[in-house]
Amino acid sequence: RNSKIINTFFRCKIDNYWHLNKILCQRRYFQELGDAMELHNSSSNASSTISLEELEATLKWELPYLTVAFILFTTLFVVGFFGNVLVIYVVFKSAKMRTLTNFYLVSLAFADCLVLISGTLTAIPEVFFYKEQWLYGSVMCAVFVFMQYLGINASALSITAFTIERYIGICHPMKAQIICTARRAKAIIASLWIFSILYNACWFYLATTYTQQLPNNKTIQSCTFRISREQYRAIYMVDLLLFYIVPLVLTCVLYTLIGLALRNSTNDMKKPINNKQNEKPTIQRLITDKSINKDFQQSFMGDRKDLLKRMENARLQVRT
């Protein structure tokens, strides 16, 4: 009887959530609850009755789950949050760490912090209260839901942008000297976060709280969504396509091309060196040839040193 009441109650909550069969569900739930209370009041056998303590215990998390969940959530938050904060601090503190790769790592670390704050931190105290009870009000419900989706989507876009940057740097190293700059990386990361913020801003409206009455006559607030099942499914299909399928396919293709490029370069390095008789004359051999005039050698070497110096200066400017 106890299990039947709880199942009816949560079915009623789901029906209320989707605005379907609300009246019928409420009647079924209160009928089940009334039968249980009548059984509780009329029966003298303690083994056949349901107490309010047993009913309330069913609405809360069991002790084994509570203990394991509290330890896991706390450990995950402490290690994940402070680890990502240290990554952000080290990159911004040390000028040598401000590289293209580390800029994308900072973006990923910040996205992870948002998910840990909005998802893991709020779940730590919730294990001590009623199931699905929300403790922080309607405004924080919308804010935390927005932060969760923002962190997840921004991290997916950051990983994709980082993969594209690695592909250009490995497969097209000459273009990377011009394209892959620190200034452009910062602009790409900023544009990804702006797009993620605008895309996920809808959750400020879609997330809300509602009050529900438990079988023990207590009322709690739950954080949920105000949209219908069909609209909810459509939004998640768009998220699945834009932030999972497309980044996953693009990442797999680019890393496959990177692997092929590295394999080809390794094979080229393993090829045997040709004999000197078959080698084409190089500039260095022409310079050391005794038949070349000494004045020409000195002039050419001077131009070569000047050219190498200019190339070195250009490379330093590209790095900065």
C-alpha positions in Angstrom: 0.0 0.0 0.0 2.8 2.4 0.9 4.6 1.7 -2.4 1.4 2.1 -4.3 0.7 5.5 -2.8 4.2 6.8 -3.6 4.0 5.5 -7.2 0.6 7.2 -7.6 1.9 10.4 -6.2 4.9 10.6 -8.6 2.7 9.7 -11.5 0.4 12.5 -10.5 3.3 14.9 -10.3 4.4 13.9 -13.8 0.9 14.4 -15.1 0.7 17.7 -13.5 4.1 18.6 -15.0 2.9 17.9 -18.5 -0.6 19.3 -17.8 -2.2 16.0 -18.8 -5.0 14.2 -16.9 -4.5 16.5 -13.9 -7.9 16.0 -12.3 -8.0 12.3 -12.9 -4.6 11.8 -11.5 -5.3 13.9 -8.4 -8.5 11.9 -7.7 -6.6 8.6 -8.1 -3.8 9.9 -5.7 -6.2 11.1 -3.0 -8.2 8.0 -3.3 -5.1 5.9 -2.7 -4.1 8.1 0.2 -7.5 8.1 1.7 -7.7 4.3 1.6 -4.3 4.1 3.2 -5.3 6.5 6.0 -8.5 4.6 6.6 -6.6 1.4 6.8 -4.2 3.0 9.2 -7.0 4.3 11.5 -9.2 1.2 11.5 -6.6 -1.6 11.8 -5.4 -2.6 15.2 -2.6 -4.8 13.9 0.6 -2.8 13.7 2.1 -5.1 11.1 -0.7 -4.3 8.7 -0.7 -0.5 9.1 1.4 2.3 7.6 2.8 4.9 9.9 3.5 8.5 9.0 7.2 7.9 9.8 7.3 5.1 7.2 5.6 7.3 4.7 8.0 10.2 5.3 11.0 7.9 5.1 9.9 6.8 1.7 10.0 10.4 0.5 13.6 10.8 1.6 16.8 9.3 0.4 17.9 6.1 2.1 21.0 6.2 4.4 23.3 4.2 2.1 22.6 6.3 -0.9 22.8 9.5 1.2 26.2 8.6 2.5 27.7 7.5 -0.8 26.2 10.5 -2.6 27.4 13.0 -0.1 31.0 11.6 -0.2 31.1 11.5 -4.0 29.5 14.9 -4.6 31.8 16.6 -2.1 35.0 14.9 -3.4 34.0 15.7 -7.0 33.3 19.3 -6.3 36.5 20.0 -4.2 38.9 18.2 -6.6 37.2 19.5 -9.8 36.6 23.1 -8.8 39.9 23.9 -7.1 41.8 22.0 -9.8 40.2 24.1 -12.5 40.7 27.3 -10.5 44.4 26.4 -10.2 44.6 26.0 -14.0 43.1 29.4 -14.6 45.3 31.0 -12.0 48.6 29.5 -13.3 47.8 30.6 -16.9 47.0 34.1 -16.0 49.8 34.5 -13.5 52.6 33.3 -15.7 53.3 35.0 -19.0 55.1 31.9 -20.3 51.9 29.9 -19.9 49.8 32.1 -22.1 49.9 30.0 -25.2 47.2 29.0 -27.7 46.7 25.6 -26.1 46.4 27.0 -22.6 43.9 29.7 -23.7 41.5 26.9 -24.7 42.3 25.0 -21.5 41.3 28.1 -19.5 38.0 28.2 -21.4 37.3 24.5 -20.6 38.3 25.0 -17.0 35.9 27.9 -16.6 33.1 25.9 -18.2 33.8 23.0 -15.8 33.6 25.4 -12.8 30.2 26.5 -13.9 28.9 22.9 -14.2 30.4 22.0 -10.8 28.9 25.0 -9.1 25.4 24.7 -10.6 25.2 20.9 -10.6 27.4 19.3 -8.0 27.5 22.0 -5.3 23.7 22.3 -5.2 23.3 18.5 -5.0 25.4 18.2 -1.8 22.8 19.5 0.7 19.8 18.1 -1.3 20.6 14.5 -0.3 19.5 15.5 3.3 16.1 16.7 2.3 13.1 15.4 0.4 13.5 13.9 -3.0 13.5 16.6 -5.8 13.1 19.3 -3.2 14.6 22.7 -4.3 15.9 25.0 -1.6 17.1 28.1 -3.4 14.0 29.8 -4.8 12.7 30.4 -8.3 15.4 32.9 -9.4 18.3 30.6 -8.5 16.5 27.7 -10.2 16.6 29.6 -13.5 20.2 30.8 -12.9 21.6 27.3 -12.1 19.8 25.6 -15.0 21.2 28.3 -17.3 24.7 27.8 -15.8 24.6 24.0 -16.4 23.6 24.3 -20.0 26.0 27.2 -20.6 29.0 25.3 -19.2 28.2 22.1 -21.1 27.7 23.8 -24.5 30.6 26.2 -24.1 33.0 23.3 -23.2 31.8 21.4 -26.4 32.5 24.4 -28.6 35.8 25.1 -26.9 37.0 21.5 -27.5 35.9 21.8 -31.2 37.8 25.1 -31.6 40.9 23.6 -30.0 40.8 20.6 -32.3 40.6 22.9 -35.4 43.5 24.9 -34.1 45.6 21.7 -33.6 44.7 20.5 -37.1 45.9 23.7 -38.7 49.1 23.7 -36.6 50.0 20.1 -37.5 48.7 19.7 -41.0 49.3 23.2 -42.2 52.2 24.6 -40.2 52.9 27.5 -42.6 49.4 28.8 -42.4 49.4 28.3 -38.7 52.1 31.0 -38.4 49.5 33.5 -39.7 46.2 32.1 -38.6 46.9 30.6 -35.2 47.8 33.7 -33.1 47.0 34.5 -29.5 44.9 37.5 -30.5 42.7 35.4 -32.8 42.4 32.6 -30.2 41.1 35.1 -27.7 38.6 36.4 -30.2 37.4 32.9 -31.1 36.9 32.0 -27.4 35.0 35.2 -26.7 32.7 34.6 -29.7 32.0 31.0 -28.5 31.0 32.2 -25.1 28.9 35.0 -26.4 27.1 32.6 -28.7 26.6 30.1 -25.8 25.2 32.8 -23.5 22.7 34.0 -26.1 21.7 30.5 -27.1 21.1 29.3 -23.5 19.4 32.6 -22.3 16.0 30.9 -23.0 16.5 28.8 -19.8 15.9 31.9 -17.7 12.3 31.6 -18.9 12.0 27.9 -19.3 13.2 27.0 -15.8 10.8 27.6 -12.9 9.7 26.2 -9.6 6.3 24.8 -8.5 4.9 23.8 -5.2 3.7 20.3 -4.5 2.1 18.6 -1.6 3.6 15.4 -0.3 1.6 12.5 1.0 2.6 13.5 4.5 0.7 16.8 4.0 3.9 18.8 3.8 4.6 21.2 0.8 7.9 21.6 -1.0 9.2 23.4 -4.0 10.8 21.6 -7.0 12.9 23.1 -9.8 11.6 22.0 -13.2 10.7 23.3 -16.7 7.5 24.9 -17.7 7.3 23.7 -21.3 5.5 20.7 -22.7 7.0 17.3 -23.5 7.0 17.9 -27.3 8.8 21.3 -27.0 11.2 20.0 -24.5 12.2 17.1 -26.8 12.7 19.5 -29.7 15.1 21.7 -27.7 17.1 18.7 -26.7 17.3 17.4 -30.2 18.8 20.8 -31.3 21.3 20.6 -28.4 22.2 17.1 -29.4 22.8 18.1 -32.9 24.7 21.4 -32.4 26.7 20.5 -29.3 27.3 16.8 -29.6 26.9 15.2 -33.0 28.4 18.0 -35.1 31.4 18.5 -32.7 31.9 14.8 -32.4 31.9 14.1 -36.1 34.2 17.1 -36.8 36.6 16.1 -34.1 36.8 12.5 -35.3 37.5 13.6 -38.9 40.2 16.2 -37.9 42.0 13.9 -35.5 42.0 11.2 -38.2 43.6 13.7 -40.6 46.1 14.6 -37.9 47.0 11.0 -37.4 47.5 10.4 -41.1 49.7 13.5 -41.4 51.9 12.4 -38.5 52.2 8.9 -39.9 53.2 10.2 -43.3 55.8 12.5 -41.7 57.2 9.6 -39.7 57.5 7.4 -42.8 59.3 10.2 -44.6 61.8 10.5 -41.8 62.5 6.7 -42.0 63.4 6.8 -45.7 67.1 6.2 -46.5 69.2 9.1 -47.5 70.4 9.1 -51.1 74.0 8.9 -52.0 76.0 12.1 -52.5 76.3 11.4 -56.2 72.5 11.5 -56.6 72.0 14.5 -54.4 71.1 17.8 -56.0 73.6 20.6 -55.4 72.6 22.7 -52.4 73.4 26.3 -51.6 75.8 25.3 -48.8 77.8 23.1 -51.2 77.9 25.9 -53.8 79.3 28.2 -51.1 82.0 25.9 -50.1 83.0 25.1 -53.7 86.6 26.3 -54.3 85.8 27.4 -57.8 83.5 30.2 -56.5 85.0 33.6 -56.1 85.8 34.6 -52.5 84.1 38.0 -52.9 80.9 36.3 -54.0 81.1 33.9 -51.0 81.5 36.8 -48.5 78.6 38.7 -50.1 76.3 35.7 -50.2 77.1 34.8 -46.6 76.4 38.3 -45.5 73.0 38.3 -47.2 72.3 34.9 -45.8 73.0 36.0 -42.2 70.8 39.1 -42.7 68.0 36.9 -44.1 68.2 34.5 -41.2 68.1 37.4 -38.7 65.0 38.8 -40.4 63.3 35.4 -40.3 64.1 35.1 -36.6 62.6 38.5 -35.9 59.5 37.6 -37.8 59.1 34.4 -35.9 59.4 36.2 -32.6 56.7 38.7 -33.7 54.4 35.9 -34.7 54.8 34.2 -31.3 54.1 37.4 -29.4 
